[in-house]
Amino acid sequence: AAAAQVQDTATARIHISGMTCATCPATASVALKKVSGVLRATVTLDDSLGVVWYDPRRVTPEQIAAHLTKLTGYKAALLSDSTKLRRTSGA
Protein backbone atom coordinates (compact mmCIF):
# COMPACT_ATOMS: atom_id res chain seq x y z
CA ALA A 1 0.00 0.00 0.00
CA ALA A 2 2.91 2.35 0.70
CA ALA A 3 4.11 2.05 -2.90
CA ALA A 4 0.75 3.32 -4.13
CA GLN A 5 1.24 6.46 -2.03
CA VAL A 6 4.53 7.37 -3.74
CA GLN A 7 3.68 9.53 -6.71
CA ASP A 8 3.97 12.97 -8.16
CA THR A 9 1.06 15.14 -7.16
CA ALA A 10 0.21 18.41 -8.84
CA THR A 11 -2.21 21.05 -7.63
CA ALA A 12 -4.52 23.10 -9.82
CA ARG A 13 -6.50 26.13 -8.71
CA ILE A 14 -9.69 26.74 -10.68
CA HIS A 15 -12.04 29.71 -10.55
CA ILE A 16 -15.56 28.30 -10.83
CA SER A 17 -18.31 30.71 -11.85
CA GLY A 18 -22.00 29.95 -11.83
CA MET A 19 -22.24 28.56 -8.31
CA THR A 20 -25.16 30.25 -6.56
CA CYS A 21 -26.09 28.22 -3.49
CA ALA A 22 -24.62 26.22 -0.64
CA THR A 23 -25.09 22.94 -2.53
CA CYS A 24 -23.09 24.08 -5.57
CA PRO A 25 -19.61 23.48 -4.09
CA ALA A 26 -20.57 19.91 -3.18
CA THR A 27 -21.86 19.35 -6.72
CA ALA A 28 -18.63 20.73 -8.20
CA SER A 29 -16.47 18.73 -5.79
CA VAL A 30 -18.24 15.46 -6.63
CA ALA A 31 -17.86 16.19 -10.35
CA LEU A 32 -14.15 16.92 -9.95
CA LYS A 33 -13.57 13.68 -8.05
CA LYS A 34 -15.16 11.73 -10.93
CA VAL A 35 -12.33 12.80 -13.25
CA SER A 36 -9.80 10.02 -13.73
CA GLY A 37 -6.52 11.09 -12.16
CA VAL A 38 -8.03 13.49 -9.61
CA LEU A 39 -6.92 12.46 -6.14
CA ARG A 40 -8.69 15.10 -4.05
CA ALA A 41 -10.75 18.24 -4.60
CA THR A 42 -12.14 21.02 -2.44
CA VAL A 43 -14.50 23.76 -3.57
CA THR A 44 -15.57 26.90 -1.70
CA LEU A 45 -18.52 29.11 -2.55
CA ASP A 46 -17.24 32.35 -0.94
CA ASP A 47 -14.32 32.75 -3.33
CA SER A 48 -15.60 30.45 -6.14
CA LEU A 49 -12.40 28.47 -5.85
CA GLY A 50 -11.70 24.85 -6.58
CA VAL A 51 -8.41 23.29 -5.53
CA VAL A 52 -7.61 19.97 -7.13
CA TRP A 53 -4.79 17.55 -6.32
CA TYR A 54 -4.16 15.26 -9.26
CA ASP A 55 -1.75 12.86 -10.93
CA PRO A 56 -0.16 14.83 -13.81
CA ARG A 57 0.64 11.58 -15.62
CA ARG A 58 -3.08 10.84 -15.95
CA VAL A 59 -4.81 14.19 -16.48
CA THR A 60 -4.06 17.85 -17.22
CA PRO A 61 -5.55 20.91 -15.48
CA GLU A 62 -7.22 21.84 -18.77
CA GLN A 63 -8.91 18.44 -18.93
CA ILE A 64 -10.05 18.78 -15.32
CA ALA A 65 -11.57 22.22 -16.00
CA ALA A 66 -13.25 20.98 -19.20
CA HIS A 67 -14.76 17.97 -17.37
CA LEU A 68 -16.08 20.21 -14.60
CA THR A 69 -17.84 22.45 -17.11
CA LYS A 70 -19.19 19.44 -19.02
CA LEU A 71 -20.50 17.68 -15.90
CA THR A 72 -21.94 20.69 -14.06
CA GLY A 73 -22.38 23.59 -16.48
CA TYR A 74 -20.24 25.83 -14.26
CA LYS A 75 -17.59 27.85 -16.06
CA ALA A 76 -14.12 26.74 -14.96
CA ALA A 77 -11.04 28.92 -15.52
CA LEU A 78 -7.56 27.88 -14.48
CA LEU A 79 -5.84 30.47 -12.32
CA SER A 80 -2.40 31.60 -13.48
CA ASP A 81 -0.62 30.25 -10.40
CA SER A 82 -2.51 27.04 -10.84
CA THR A 83 -0.09 24.23 -11.46
CA LYS A 84 2.50 23.18 -8.96
CA LEU A 85 4.23 19.84 -8.98
CA ARG A 86 5.12 18.28 -5.67
CA ARG A 87 7.12 15.11 -5.39
CA THR A 88 5.77 12.96 -2.59
CA SER A 89 8.26 10.10 -2.88
CA GLY A 90 10.48 11.46 -0.12
CA ALA A 91 13.53 10.89 -2.32
Legacy VTK file of the C-alpha trace (Angstrom):
# vtk DataFile Version 3.0
C-alpha trace
ASCII
DATASET POLYDATA
POINTS 91 float
0.000 0.000 0.000
2.906 2.349 0.698
4.112 2.054 -2.900
0.753 3.321 -4.134
1.243 6.459 -2.032
4.535 7.366 -3.737
3.675 9.530 -6.706
3.975 12.974 -8.163
1.061 15.144 -7.159
0.212 18.407 -8.843
-2.209 21.046 -7.634
-4.520 23.096 -9.822
-6.503 26.134 -8.709
-9.685 26.739 -10.676
-12.042 29.709 -10.552
-15.565 28.304 -10.826
-18.309 30.712 -11.847
-22.002 29.954 -11.835
-22.242 28.557 -8.306
-25.163 30.251 -6.565
-26.090 28.220 -3.493
-24.621 26.217 -0.639
-25.094 22.938 -2.528
-23.091 24.083 -5.566
-19.609 23.476 -4.090
-20.571 19.910 -3.182
-21.860 19.353 -6.720
-18.632 20.729 -8.199
-16.471 18.725 -5.792
-18.235 15.456 -6.630
-17.861 16.194 -10.350
-14.147 16.917 -9.946
-13.572 13.682 -8.050
-15.158 11.731 -10.930
-12.331 12.801 -13.250
-9.801 10.016 -13.734
-6.517 11.088 -12.156
-8.027 13.486 -9.612
-6.921 12.458 -6.138
-8.690 15.098 -4.051
-10.748 18.241 -4.598
-12.138 21.021 -2.442
-14.503 23.760 -3.568
-15.570 26.895 -1.697
-18.516 29.111 -2.547
-17.235 32.347 -0.938
-14.316 32.746 -3.334
-15.604 30.452 -6.137
-12.399 28.474 -5.849
-11.702 24.845 -6.584
-8.408 23.294 -5.528
-7.609 19.970 -7.133
-4.794 17.546 -6.315
-4.164 15.262 -9.264
-1.750 12.859 -10.929
-0.161 14.831 -13.808
0.637 11.581 -15.618
-3.080 10.841 -15.947
-4.808 14.185 -16.480
-4.057 17.853 -17.223
-5.545 20.906 -15.483
-7.216 21.838 -18.768
-8.907 18.440 -18.932
-10.051 18.784 -15.324
-11.573 22.216 -16.002
-13.254 20.978 -19.197
-14.755 17.971 -17.375
-16.077 20.209 -14.596
-17.844 22.445 -17.115
-19.191 19.439 -19.024
-20.497 17.685 -15.901
-21.940 20.693 -14.064
-22.382 23.593 -16.483
-20.240 25.835 -14.263
-17.589 27.851 -16.059
-14.120 26.745 -14.964
-11.044 28.916 -15.523
-7.561 27.880 -14.483
-5.837 30.467 -12.318
-2.398 31.604 -13.477
-0.617 30.252 -10.399
-2.510 27.035 -10.838
-0.086 24.233 -11.465
2.502 23.180 -8.958
4.230 19.837 -8.975
5.117 18.280 -5.668
7.124 15.113 -5.390
5.770 12.957 -2.589
8.256 10.098 -2.877
10.483 11.462 -0.119
13.533 10.889 -2.318
LINES 1 92
91 0 1 2 3 4 5 6 7 8 9 10 11 12 13 14 15 16 17 18 19 20 21 22 23 24 25 26 27 28 29 30 31 32 33 34 35 36 37 38 39 40 41 42 43 44 45 46 47 48 49 50 51 52 53 54 55 56 57 58 59 60 61 62 63 64 65 66 67 68 69 70 71 72 73 74 75 76 77 78 79 80 81 82 83 84 85 86 87 88 89 90
